[in-house]
């Protein structure tokens, strides 16, 4: 199950879609061609955990929602220096994140695939609760 930015409007479309990974990959490719986007992904069997991916250019930030009020941010992969700031869309707003929370877009997309395959967000890296 997933929801994502609309490639036509550039705004987040919260209606969830049920598709195979190819449908999600097609949307991701459309958004990547636009230069930015936001995705929410969960397994069809449960509302939680939910993974979010916001990206702009080659930079991405990932959140994990695993409880009614529990949200965590994935530690960055070193692709941006910790003191630098990067803006990525979260839902419809650009939000600044320091480099220690930023991943390369290719790495983040690979982690989304890992989450879909395993359903285990803890295996994706170090999460810091917000």
N, C-alpha and C positions, 0 to 999 in steps of 0.2 A: 504494500500500500504506500502511496506517495502523493505528495502535493508539491507544486512548484510554481515559480514565476512563469507567467504567460509570456511566450516569446513575442506575441503580437502586441500586447499592451505594456510589457515590462513591469507589470504589477503582479504581486503574489495572488495566485488563485487557490483558495483554501480547500476547494472540493477535492477529496481524496480520489485517486485513481487506483484501480486494481489492474496490474499488468505484469508481464514477466519483466525480467531485467532489461530486455531489449527496449521496451517502451520507455522505461526510465532513462536508459542510455540515449535514446533518440532525443528526449527532452533535454538532457544534459548537453548533448552536442549542439542543439539549437541555442541554448543559453550561452554556451561557451563561445559560439560564433558571434553572439551579441556582446560578449565581453564581461558579462556578469549575470548572477542569478542566485536564487535561494531555493533549496529543496528541503523537504521534510520526509523522512523515510521510516517506516516501521514494518514489522512482520505482520502478515495477515492474521495470525493467530492471537495477537494481543495488542492492546492500545499502547502499552509500554514494554520495553524501552522504545524511545523514539530518538532518531539521530537527525540533526539538522546540519546542512552544509550551506554556508554563504560564501560566495567567491566573487572576485573582481580581478580581471587580468589573470595573472598566474598565481594569485594568493588566495588562500581559503582559510576559513575558521569553522570548527566543528563543535557543536553543542550536543550533549546527551541529556535527555529528559527521562528520568527513571523513577519518578514518583510524583505525587500531586504537586509538591512544591520543591522537588529536588532537581537542580540543573547543574551540570558540570561543563567545563570547557576543556577541550583536548589541548595538552601541552604542544607547543610548536615543534617543528622538525629542524629548526636552525636555518631554514631557507631565507629568513629575514633576521637581521640583528635584533637583539632583545630591546634595544633602545629606540628602534624605529617604530613608526606608527603606520598602520595600513588600514584603509577604509574598505569594508566589505558590506554588502547588503544583508541585513537581518530583517526578514519579511520584506518590507518596502522602504526601509530607512537605511542609509549608509551609516555604519557604526565604526568607530576607530578602535583598533586593537593593537597592542604592543606586539613586537616581533616574537616574543616568547610564547605567543598564543597562535601564531600564524604557521600554516603548512603550505607546501607547494600544492598547486591544484591537482597535479597528477597523483601525488601521494594521497591527498584527501579523497580523490575519486576511487583509488584502489581500496582505501579503508571502507568506503561505502559498500563496495562489492564484497569485502570481507564480512561486514556486518550482515548483509543479506544472506550470504552463504552460511555463516555460523550462528547468527543471532546472539553473539557474545560481544557486547561493546567493551567489556573489560580487557579483551585481548587486543584492542586497537592501539593502545598506548596508555600514557598516564593522564588521568582526568583530574581536574582541580574543581572542587565544588564551589559554586558561586554563592 
